[in-house]
Amino acid sequence: MNLRSRAGRRRLRLAVLLALAALLLLVAAFARQLCPFDPYAQDYAAALLPPGPEHPLGTDRYGRDMLSRVLMGGQVSIFSTLALVAAIAVFGTAVGVVCGYAGGAADAVLMRLSDLCLAFPGLVFALAVAAVLGGGVVNAVLALAAVSWPKYARLARSQTLALRRSDFIAAARLAGGRPWQVAVRHLLPNILGPILVTAALDIGTMLMELAGLSFLGLGAQPPTAEWGSMMSDGRSMLQTYPWVVLAPGLAIFVAVALFNLLGDAVRDVLEGDG
């Protein structure tokens, strides 16, 4: 009974966090409709107004409503992060399964390439790649993707190596399954648990790193509303007009905390069920 009670609490916690994450995604998806003002409309007469009834989060140096810009920034930041995590999880898992199942030269070359990527601090390597590609949200996503896929490749490879000689894989081969069919139908479903947990825990990290690139001028470019870029634009006014920095900073904090808690809940449920 005690084990069932703990499992029930874990599932309830996961359900609550999934509902909150879904609410955050809905707000981001319909940000344009929820904005009380045009997030890009400049009004110098209303520049740097403190939070009040008309502008709950104040305005920036150009008179743009901070609440509207935070909402639009969430659309850019959150969906760019989700696209990034999905891309590196799919690509890295595919590479890991191929390397672990097929082996040979492909395994040696791709794993040495992943070693090269892992030899450098991730954000530093991403800064170098982003600097070569130039500014922009797409280039920032590509830069982070280029240095973040190896963790999924190594995880998928290790899981594949542990399962490829299992009885059910041998039975699938004897039944006439082609290598790609065996990998997709029988191997992949059995390694998705750790991949899913890693991806869920990675959302908050990738959101922070994407915001970091934008903060350093290598991500979203003005006037695009993006949380990291907004913090960078207002950092010189932190002591005089703190709401310009605190509003997007608080949004980053809430989103990262929510996705990290969600990742922990997913891990607890999957490990408990396992």
N, C-alpha and C positions, 0 to 999 in steps of 0.2 A: 504493500500500500504506500509506503514511504517513497519507493522508487517511482510509482505511478504519479504520486503527488508532485514530485520534483519534475518529472517529465511534463506534466500538465502545466506547471508554472513556466517551464521553458517555452512551451508552445504558446502559452498566453502572452508571454513577453515578446516572442517573435511576431505574433499577430498584431500586437499593439504597435510595435516598431514598423512593421510593414504598412500599417494604416497611416502612420505619421509620414513615412517615406512616400507613400502614394499621394498624400495630401501635398507634400512639398513638390512632387513632380507635377501635380495638377496646377499648382500655383505657377510653377515655372512655365508650363505649357501654355497657360492662358494669361501670361504676364502682360501682354499688350492690351488685353481687354480689362485687366485689373488695374492698370496704371491710372491714377487720378489725373495726371498731366502727361503731355508729350515728353518722354525722357530725353529727347534731343533738342527741345525748343529752348532757346536762350532768352533770358529776360534779365538784363543787367540791373534793372530797377529793383529786382528781388534777389540780388546776389547775396549769398552768405547770410541768409535769414536763419535764425535759430529755430529749432523744432517748435511748432505751434499748431493751432487748430487747422490752418490751411495747409501747412506743410509739416506733417507729423515727424519727419526726419530732417527737416530743414532743407536748405538749398545749397548748391555748390557755388564756386566763384563765378560761374556763368549764369546763375539764377535758375539752374535746372533743378527740378524737384528730386530730392534724394530718394524718396520712397519709390518713385517711378523708376529711377535708375537702378536701384537695388533689385527691384522686381525683374527688370529686363536683364540685369547682370546675372541673375539666377538662371534665366533661360540659357544664356550663353555658357556660363560656367558649368552648370549641372549637366546639360546635355552634351557638351563637349567632353566632359569627364566620363560620362557613361559610354559615349562612342569610343573613347580611348580605351577604357577598360575592356569593352567588348572586343575591340580589335586585337589587343595584345593577348587576351585570353584565348580567342579562337586561333590566332596565328601561332602563338607559343604552344598551345596544346597540339595543334596539327604537326608542328615540327617535332615535338617530343614523342608523339605516337609513331611517326615515321622513323625517327632515329631508334627508338626502343624496339620497334617491331621488325624493321628491315635490317638495321645495323649497317655494317660495311662502311664504304667511303663517305656516304651521306652522313652517317652518324659521326664519324671522325671530324669532318669539315664543319658541320653545323654546331657541334658541341665545342669545338675550338673557337668558333665565332662567338658563341655565348660566353665562353670564358673571357674572351677579349672585352665583351661588353660589361661583364661583372667585375673586371679588374679595376674599373674606374668608379669613383663615387657617382651614383646615378644622376643626381641633379647637375653636377659639374659637367658630365658628359652631355647631358641634355642641353645645357647652356651652350656648349661648343657647337652642337648640331644645329640648334636654333639660330645661332649667330651666322652660321653658313647659309641656312635656308632663308633667313630674313624674318622680319616681324610678321605677325598675323596669327590668329587663333589656329588656323589649319596647320601652319608650319610648326606652331608650338606643340600641337597634338602629334604631328609626325615626328618631331624631335623626341618627345617622351616615349612614343611607341617604339622608336628605333633602339632605345636603351632599356626598355622595360619588359620585352617579351621573353628574355632568357629564363626568368624565374618560373614561368609557366612551362617552358620547354623542358627544363630540368625536372620539374615536378611530374609532368606527364611522362617523361622518359623513365623516371624511376618507378612509377606506378606500372608502366607498360612492361618493364623488365621483370617486375615481380609477378605479373599475371600471364605473360605470354606462353609460359610452359604449363599453365594450369590445365586440368582435365577438360574443362568446358571449352577452352580454346582448341585443344587437340581434337575434341569431338566435332567442333565446327569445321575444322580443316578436313577431317575424314568425311564429313557430310558433303564435301565438294565446294565449300565456300572459298571464293577468291580472297586473296590477302586483304584487299580494301573492304570487302564485305565483312570479313571476320573482325577487322579493326573497328569498323563503324557500328556493326550490329551487336557485337559481343564484348569487345574490349573497351570501347569508349564509354558505354553506360556504366561500367564498373569503376571508372576512374574519375567520374564527373564530380563526386562528392568533394574531394580535396581541392579540385579546380574551382568549384563554386564557392567554397569557403575562402580561398585565396582571393578570388575576384571581389567578393563582398567586402573583405577587409581592405582591399586595395583602392576602393572608391574614394575614401577619405584622403588617403595618401596622394592619389593622383590629382584630386581636387586642389590640395595644398600646393603640389608641385606646378600645376598649371597656373594657379594664381601667382606663384612665385615667379614664373617666367614672365607673366604679364606685368608684375610689379617691377621687374628689372628692365622692362621695355622690349622684351623679346616675344611677347604674346600678343594679346589684343591691343590694337592701336586706337588712340583717340580718334573720333569721339565715341567709339563702340563702348557700350556699357558692359563692363566685365569687372568682377569684384576686385581682382588683383590690380588691374589697371586703375580702377577708381581710388584704391588706397594709395597707389603711387602718385596719382595726380594731386591728392590732397595732403601728402605727408609733410609738406612744409608748413601746413596750417594746423598741425596736430595740437599745439598749445593754445592757439588763438581761436580756432574754429574746429573743435575736436569732432563734431558730428560728421564732418566731411569724411573722416577716416574711420570713425567708430562704426558708422552704419554698415558699410560693406564688410568691415572686420567682424562685426557681430554676425552678419549673414554667413560668412565663411565658418565661424566658430559653430553656429547652430547646425549647418549642413554637415560639416566634418564630424561633429559629435554624434549626430543622428546616424550617419552611415557607418561610423565605427561601432556604435552600439548594435546596429543591425547586423553587421558582420560578426560580432561576438555572439549574437543570438542565433544566427544561422549555424555557426560552428558548434555551439552548445547542443542545438537540436540534432544536427547530423551526427555528432560524436556520441550523443546519448542514444540515438536510435541504432548507431552502429554497435 
